[in-house]
Amino acid sequence: MSTPSLRLGICAGETSGDILAGSVLKAWRHAGTTIELSGIGGPETTALGLRSLAPMERLAVMGLVEPLKRLPQLLKIRRQLIAQQLDLRPQLFLGVDSPDFNLPIERRLKASGVPTAHLVSPSVWAWRRGRIRSIRASVDKMLCLLPFEVDIYRQAGIDAVCVGHPLVDELTKLASVSETRQQLELPSGCTILGILPGSRESEVRYLMPHFVEAMAELHRRHPELHFVVPAANESRRAEIDALLGCRDLPVTLALGRGREAMRASDALLIASGTATLEAMLLRKPMVISYRMAAASWAVLSRMVKTPHVGLPNILAGQAVAPELLQTEATAGRMVHEVSDLLESGGAQQVACFNELAERIGGNFAARSIDALAPLVG
């Protein structure tokens, strides 16, 4: 029997997308398929044989101003990629995340008869819902990481499937709670409260001072508490350490150990973001909080169309975990909500998290292959 082969076009525009693509490609090859790759990717996909048309880093731009500065270069790379794919005529083109770059490519290729798929749904449920029309013209199949996204696409006449979330598989590799506490050198016999202010400088600047005030009052009310605070890098560590320096608190500051800090904790005070999904999958009860510049909040709060910002709450369709945002993100409110959580043990949250995690499911790479297989015959 001959080995099945696949000519696959791909575009992963940033590190996270390259990792996801690499995971799918490895599983496909492990299943016995020979893959001939073309397109754009990073270290994970180039290690699997891709000769990237352009350095992936040229696509990884963020914010409002930087993409405009790089627009001529980005448009040139997009034209080159479209021309390459139209010439090679792959059996399937897979765009991975980076929707503003990938969707126009997918639309052009789909119109020319090349089957197209997109991995990682844009956040159409939160803002820019009008993109759904462009997506319908661009993709033959949308691969979603979260189950509630599927209904949005199917209602719009777009073939979509939930392939699970890679975090479900990744988090199973963490050590046990007791082992993780030993690794982080956390004291035994204490209740551990994880404090996660986010990884960006602006998040630490706007949120951490309120977290520190809350920590001081929580320590006064609950002397059995020990805090663990992960810092994303050395810069964040210095900023957090400076804020903690004026306080005599039982705290462990961990460098780059966010998942381990969550794993070791009994409960969390956490900045809104992807980390809340990780916390949910680790079944950690939490209070979600966020602050940003007033001008940014004025713009963003008008753009976002969901009643909740924390991913666990969005998934559940209700406020399972308390959300304290902007002017409500005060030390007093944080102390009140965290104290309630410590006293209740968070059993209600954990029960809901169990159900949500089951709904998402793991085995991301294999489910992605199953979803893509009908497109390539």
C-alpha positions as CSV (number, residue, x, y, z in Angstrom):
1,M,0.0,0.0,0.0
2,S,1.4,3.4,-1.0
3,T,2.0,6.1,1.7
4,P,-0.7,8.8,1.5
5,S,0.6,12.2,0.5
6,L,-0.6,15.8,0.9
7,R,0.4,19.0,-0.8
8,L,-0.4,21.6,1.9
9,G,-0.2,25.4,1.8
10,I,0.1,27.0,5.2
11,C,0.4,30.4,6.7
12,A,1.2,30.8,10.4
13,G,1.9,34.5,11.1
14,E,3.0,34.3,14.8
15,T,4.6,32.0,17.3
16,S,1.4,30.7,18.8
17,G,0.0,29.8,15.4
18,D,3.3,28.2,14.3
19,I,3.2,25.9,17.4
20,L,-0.4,25.0,16.7
21,A,0.4,24.2,13.0
22,G,3.4,22.2,14.1
23,S,1.3,20.1,16.4
24,V,-1.2,19.3,13.6
25,L,1.5,18.5,11.1
26,K,3.4,16.2,13.5
27,A,0.2,14.2,14.2
28,W,-0.6,14.0,10.5
29,R,2.9,12.6,9.7
30,H,2.7,10.3,12.7
31,A,-0.5,8.9,11.1
32,G,1.6,8.0,8.1
33,T,0.9,10.9,5.7
34,T,3.8,12.4,3.7
35,I,3.3,16.2,3.6
36,E,4.8,18.6,1.0
37,L,4.6,22.1,2.6
38,S,4.6,25.6,1.1
39,G,3.8,29.0,2.5
40,I,4.9,30.9,5.6
41,G,5.8,29.7,9.1
42,G,8.3,29.7,11.9
43,P,10.6,27.3,13.7
44,E,8.0,24.5,14.3
45,T,6.9,24.3,10.7
46,T,10.3,24.9,9.1
47,A,11.6,22.0,11.2
48,L,9.0,19.9,9.4
49,G,10.2,20.8,6.0
50,L,8.6,24.2,5.2
51,R,10.8,26.6,3.3
52,S,9.1,29.8,4.4
53,L,8.4,32.3,1.7
54,A,9.1,35.1,4.1
55,P,10.3,35.3,7.7
56,M,7.3,34.8,10.0
57,E,8.5,37.7,12.2
58,R,7.6,40.1,9.4
59,L,3.9,39.3,9.9
60,A,3.9,39.4,13.7
61,V,2.9,43.1,14.2
62,M,0.4,44.3,16.9
63,G,-1.4,47.4,17.9
64,L,-3.0,50.1,15.8
65,V,0.0,52.1,14.5
66,E,2.7,49.4,13.8
67,P,0.6,47.5,11.2
68,L,0.0,50.8,9.3
69,K,3.8,51.5,9.2
70,R,4.4,48.0,7.9
71,L,1.5,47.9,5.5
72,P,3.4,48.1,2.2
73,Q,5.6,45.2,3.2
74,L,2.7,43.1,4.5
75,L,0.8,43.7,1.3
76,K,3.8,42.7,-0.8
77,I,4.2,39.4,1.2
78,R,0.5,38.7,0.9
79,R,0.7,39.1,-2.9
80,Q,3.7,36.9,-3.1
81,L,2.0,34.2,-1.0
82,I,-1.1,34.3,-3.1
83,A,1.0,34.0,-6.3
84,Q,2.9,31.1,-4.9
85,Q,-0.2,29.2,-3.9
86,L,-2.0,29.8,-7.2
87,D,1.1,28.4,-9.0
88,L,1.5,25.3,-6.7
89,R,-2.3,24.6,-6.4
90,P,-2.1,22.7,-3.0
91,Q,-4.8,20.2,-2.1
92,L,-5.5,22.4,0.9
93,F,-4.5,25.8,2.2
94,L,-4.6,26.3,6.0
95,G,-4.5,29.7,7.5
96,V,-3.6,29.6,11.2
97,D,-4.8,32.5,13.3
98,S,-3.7,36.0,12.1
99,P,-7.1,36.5,10.5
100,D,-6.5,40.0,9.1
101,F,-3.6,38.7,7.1
102,N,-4.9,35.2,6.3
103,L,-8.6,35.7,5.4
104,P,-7.9,37.8,2.2
105,I,-5.5,35.1,1.1
106,E,-8.0,32.4,1.8
107,R,-10.7,34.3,-0.1
108,R,-8.6,34.6,-3.2
109,L,-7.6,30.9,-3.1
110,K,-11.1,29.7,-2.5
111,A,-12.4,31.7,-5.4
112,S,-9.8,30.0,-7.6
113,G,-10.9,26.5,-6.5
114,V,-8.3,25.7,-3.8
115,P,-9.9,24.2,-0.7
116,T,-9.3,26.5,2.3
117,A,-9.6,26.1,6.1
118,H,-8.8,28.4,9.0
119,L,-7.6,27.3,12.4
120,V,-8.5,29.5,15.4
121,S,-11.7,31.5,15.1
122,P,-11.4,35.3,15.1
123,S,-13.2,36.7,18.1
124,V,-16.4,37.6,16.1
125,W,-18.4,36.9,19.2
126,A,-16.7,39.8,21.0
127,W,-16.3,42.5,18.3
128,R,-16.4,43.1,14.5
129,R,-19.3,40.6,14.0
130,G,-19.5,41.9,10.4
131,R,-16.4,39.9,9.6
132,I,-18.6,36.8,9.3
133,R,-19.5,37.7,5.7
134,S,-15.8,37.9,4.7
135,I,-15.2,34.6,6.5
136,R,-18.0,32.9,4.6
137,A,-16.4,33.9,1.3
138,S,-12.9,32.9,2.5
139,V,-13.1,29.4,4.1
140,D,-14.5,26.0,3.4
141,K,-14.2,25.1,7.0
142,M,-13.5,26.9,10.3
143,L,-11.7,25.0,13.0
144,C,-12.7,26.5,16.4
145,L,-11.0,26.0,19.7
146,L,-14.0,26.7,21.8
147,P,-17.4,25.0,21.4
148,F,-19.7,28.0,21.5
149,E,-18.0,29.5,18.5
150,V,-19.3,26.7,16.2
151,D,-23.0,27.8,16.5
152,I,-22.1,31.3,15.4
153,Y,-20.6,30.0,12.1
154,R,-23.2,27.4,11.4
155,Q,-26.0,30.0,11.8
156,A,-24.1,32.0,9.1
157,G,-23.9,29.0,6.8
158,I,-20.2,28.3,7.4
159,D,-19.0,24.8,8.0
160,A,-17.4,24.8,11.4
161,V,-16.2,22.3,14.0
162,C,-14.7,22.4,17.5
163,V,-11.3,20.7,17.5
164,G,-10.7,21.1,21.3
165,H,-8.1,23.3,22.8
166,P,-4.4,22.5,22.9
167,L,-4.2,23.7,26.5
168,V,-6.3,20.7,27.6
169,D,-3.5,18.4,26.4
170,E,-0.6,20.7,27.6
171,L,-1.9,21.1,31.1
172,T,-2.1,17.4,31.8
173,K,1.7,17.4,31.6
174,L,2.1,19.5,34.7
175,A,3.3,18.0,38.0
176,S,0.8,17.4,40.8
177,V,-0.2,20.2,43.2
178,S,2.1,18.9,46.0
179,E,5.1,18.4,43.6
180,T,4.5,21.9,42.1
181,R,4.4,23.5,45.6
182,Q,7.7,21.8,46.4
183,Q,9.2,23.0,43.1
184,L,8.2,26.6,43.9
185,E,9.4,26.2,47.5
186,L,6.0,27.2,48.9
187,P,5.3,26.6,52.6
188,S,3.2,23.7,53.7
189,G,0.1,24.1,55.8
190,C,-0.9,27.4,54.2
191,T,-3.7,28.4,51.9
192,I,-2.0,29.5,48.6
193,L,-3.6,32.4,46.7
194,G,-2.2,33.0,43.2
195,I,-1.9,36.6,42.2
196,L,-1.6,37.0,38.4
197,P,-1.5,40.6,37.2
198,G,-0.8,39.7,33.5
199,S,2.3,39.6,31.3
200,R,2.3,43.1,29.8
201,E,3.9,46.2,31.3
202,S,0.7,48.1,31.1
203,E,-1.2,45.3,32.9
204,V,1.2,45.3,35.8
205,R,1.3,49.1,36.0
206,Y,-2.5,49.5,36.1
207,L,-3.5,46.4,38.0
208,M,-0.7,45.3,40.4
209,P,-0.9,48.3,42.8
210,H,-4.5,47.4,43.5
211,F,-3.6,43.8,43.8
212,V,-0.9,44.7,46.4
213,E,-3.4,46.8,48.4
214,A,-5.8,43.8,48.4
215,M,-3.0,41.4,49.4
216,A,-2.2,43.5,52.4
217,E,-5.8,43.5,53.6
218,L,-6.3,39.8,52.8
219,H,-3.2,39.0,54.9
220,R,-4.7,40.9,57.8
221,R,-8.0,39.1,57.5
222,H,-6.6,35.7,56.6
223,P,-3.2,35.3,58.3
224,E,-3.0,31.7,57.0
225,L,-2.6,32.9,53.4
226,H,0.6,32.7,51.4
227,F,0.7,34.5,48.1
228,V,2.5,33.3,44.9
229,V,3.0,35.9,42.1
230,P,4.4,34.8,38.7
231,A,6.3,37.3,36.7
232,A,6.4,36.8,32.9
233,N,10.0,38.1,32.5
234,E,12.8,39.9,34.4
235,S,11.2,43.3,33.6
236,R,7.9,42.4,35.1
237,R,9.6,40.8,38.0
238,A,11.5,44.1,38.8
239,E,8.2,46.1,38.5
240,I,6.3,43.6,40.8
241,D,9.1,43.4,43.3
242,A,9.3,47.2,43.6
243,L,5.5,47.3,44.4
244,L,5.9,44.5,46.9
245,G,9.0,45.9,48.5
246,C,7.2,48.3,50.8
247,R,5.0,45.6,52.2
248,D,5.8,42.9,54.7
249,L,3.8,40.1,53.1
250,P,4.2,36.3,52.9
251,V,4.8,36.1,49.2
252,T,6.8,34.0,46.7
253,L,7.7,35.7,43.5
254,A,8.2,33.2,40.6
255,L,9.9,34.0,37.4
256,G,8.1,32.7,34.3
257,R,6.1,30.0,36.1
258,G,2.5,31.2,35.5
259,R,1.0,27.7,35.0
260,E,2.9,26.3,37.9
261,A,1.7,29.1,40.1
262,M,-1.9,28.5,39.1
263,R,-1.4,24.7,39.6
264,A,-0.1,25.3,43.1
265,S,-2.8,27.7,44.2
266,D,-6.0,27.1,46.1
267,A,-7.6,30.2,44.5
268,L,-6.7,33.0,42.2
269,L,-6.9,36.7,41.8
270,I,-6.2,37.0,38.0
271,A,-6.1,39.5,35.2
272,S,-8.6,38.8,32.4
273,G,-7.0,37.1,29.4
274,T,-6.0,33.6,28.2
275,A,-4.7,32.8,31.6
276,T,-8.3,32.6,32.9
277,L,-8.9,29.7,30.4
278,E,-5.8,27.9,31.8
279,A,-7.1,28.5,35.3
280,M,-10.5,27.1,34.4
281,L,-8.9,24.0,32.9
282,L,-6.9,23.6,36.1
283,R,-10.2,23.8,38.0
284,K,-9.0,26.8,40.1
285,P,-11.7,29.1,41.5
286,M,-10.9,32.7,40.6
287,V,-11.8,36.4,40.8
288,I,-11.1,38.1,37.5
289,S,-10.0,41.7,37.3
290,Y,-8.7,44.2,34.7
291,R,-7.7,47.8,34.4
292,M,-6.3,49.9,31.5
293,A,-5.8,53.5,30.5
294,A,-9.1,55.4,30.7
295,A,-9.0,56.4,27.0
296,S,-8.4,52.8,25.9
297,W,-11.2,51.6,28.1
298,A,-13.6,54.2,26.6
299,V,-12.9,52.8,23.2
300,L,-12.7,49.1,24.0
301,S,-15.9,49.0,26.2
302,R,-17.8,50.3,23.2
303,M,-16.4,47.8,20.8
304,V,-16.9,44.6,22.9
305,K,-20.3,43.1,22.5
306,T,-20.2,40.4,25.1
307,P,-21.7,40.8,28.7
308,H,-18.6,39.2,30.1
309,V,-14.8,39.4,29.5
310,G,-13.5,36.3,31.3
311,L,-13.3,33.3,29.1
312,P,-14.9,31.0,31.7
313,N,-17.9,33.3,31.9
314,I,-18.1,33.7,28.2
315,L,-18.1,29.9,27.8
316,A,-20.7,29.4,30.6
317,G,-22.9,32.3,29.4
318,Q,-23.1,33.6,32.9
319,A,-21.0,35.2,35.6
320,V,-19.5,32.0,37.2
321,A,-16.4,33.9,38.3
322,P,-16.7,37.5,39.6
323,E,-15.4,40.1,37.2
324,L,-14.0,43.4,38.6
325,L,-13.3,45.8,35.7
326,Q,-11.8,49.3,35.5
327,T,-13.4,51.5,38.2
328,E,-14.8,48.4,39.9
329,A,-11.3,46.9,40.2
330,T,-10.6,48.4,43.6
331,A,-8.7,46.7,46.4
332,G,-11.9,46.8,48.6
333,R,-13.9,44.9,46.0
334,M,-11.1,42.4,45.4
335,V,-10.8,41.7,49.1
336,H,-14.6,41.1,49.4
337,E,-14.8,38.8,46.4
338,V,-11.6,36.8,47.3
339,S,-12.7,36.5,50.9
340,D,-16.1,35.0,49.8
341,L,-14.2,32.6,47.5
342,L,-11.9,31.5,50.3
343,E,-14.7,30.9,52.7
344,S,-16.9,29.0,50.2
345,G,-14.0,27.0,48.8
346,G,-15.1,27.8,45.2
347,A,-16.9,24.5,44.9
348,Q,-19.6,26.0,42.6
349,Q,-17.0,27.4,40.2
350,V,-15.1,24.1,40.1
351,A,-18.3,22.1,39.3
352,C,-19.0,24.5,36.4
353,F,-15.3,24.3,35.2
354,N,-15.5,20.5,35.1
355,E,-18.5,20.7,32.8
356,L,-17.0,23.4,30.6
357,A,-13.6,21.5,30.3
358,E,-15.5,18.4,29.3
359,R,-17.4,20.4,26.6
360,I,-14.1,21.7,25.1
361,G,-12.2,18.4,25.2
362,G,-8.6,17.7,24.3
363,N,-6.9,15.6,21.6
364,F,-6.6,18.8,19.6
365,A,-4.2,17.6,16.8
366,A,-6.1,14.4,16.0
367,R,-9.4,16.2,16.0
368,S,-8.0,18.9,13.6
369,I,-6.8,16.2,11.2
370,D,-10.2,14.5,11.3
371,A,-11.8,17.9,10.5
372,L,-9.5,18.7,7.6
373,A,-9.4,15.2,6.0
374,P,-12.7,15.6,4.0
375,L,-11.3,18.8,2.3
376,V,-8.3,16.9,0.8
377,G,-10.2,13.8,-0.4
